[in-house]
Amino acid sequence: GELGLCAVTVWCGLKSRPRLAGLQKISSCDSSWLLHITCLICLPTSPKPAKGKAMPKRRRLKQIPDSELSPHELRLRREKFRVLSEVKSSPQSLQRASSRHRADKEVVLIAVKRDPSTLQYASKALQGDKDVVSVAVSRSSLALERASTELQNDREVVLTAVKSESFRRTSFFKPVSPFKFVSQKLRGDREVVLTAVRRDPLALQYASADLRGDREVVLAAVRAQTSTYEPGPLQFASEELRGDREVALVAVTQNPLALQHTSAQRRNDREVVLTAVRAERLVPGQGPFVFASPEMQGDREVTLSAVGRDALALRHASVGMQGDREVVLAALKKDGRALQFASTELRDDLEVVLAALRCAIDVR
């Protein structure tokens, strides 16, 4: 009688609480079944909505009034407000935030909008979040370095980075081209590379070997070169294109120092060398004449053009040109310091010395 009563009780419990954890199959003949029943852990069931009605949506924490929050939830809300206030005024404060807040998308988005470099402090999950990374790279393409590997291989994200204004190379002291952080796959994407080299010519360095041998890509890169104080992208082109006459002419027109990266045949090309040495805005003593072939350094017309722009180019002229009276006088009209590179005979010439002194007096 007692055994039957217990069985009915257990059956009713199972019917009222259908979800049981740790339930073991018990034989009806097992006399120790009561010991097993005492080890059962009953889990409460979730209330089910009435038939035809949807479950009510769970409200987000920030939508719930303070009066309805538990002390713990209220503390979390106030802590988040404090962190949001800090990153709005000082985005770098994200570095000091807790791991929970560095994994909070709202907090990180505010930080990267104000300072894209703070992406480095975001959680790994958010460094792989397309929304967060897109915002960061649109403001600073260098943020691409901190993006996940998957997003560095994402064409949309990479195009957002290379099309951003920050991708342009505006300074010799810019550390690296952001294109360095693009995946190998996209470095071989012609559209992506063309977009990149038109904004940062030195991005050609990180293009695939095939595209560094692509005439259109290389021409786009050398035409985008604006600085005359640093080597251009021609140094990263294929050997074949470095010896291409049209490419060499475009390169030395944009940047005379690109002459050093042309082939030996182009450095001995009269038109290419003349185009380089006649360029404006040359740094005295650091012009392209030093990279011309010995034959061009002994060419009278080329040497006169070179010293006409940069008097100190006389230093790199052949011995014959350093002893040429007309060439030396042309150099001294620009800079009296060129006298030191004239031949011994001309340094003892009174007219030549007076020309150097007159130039020195005019400079003063």
Helices and strands as residue ranges (DSSP letters): H 2-16, E 20-21, H 33-37, E 41-42, G 61-63, G 66-68, H 71-89, G 91-96, H 99-102, H 105-114, G 116-121, H 124-127, H 130-139, G 141-146, H 149-152, H 155-163, G 165-167, G 178-181, H 184-187, H 190-199, G 201-206, H 209-212, H 215-223, G 233-236, H 239-242, H 245-254, G 256-261, H 264-267, H 270-277, G 288-291, H 294-297, H 300-309, G 311-316, H 319-322, H 325-334, G 336-341, H 344-347, H 350-363
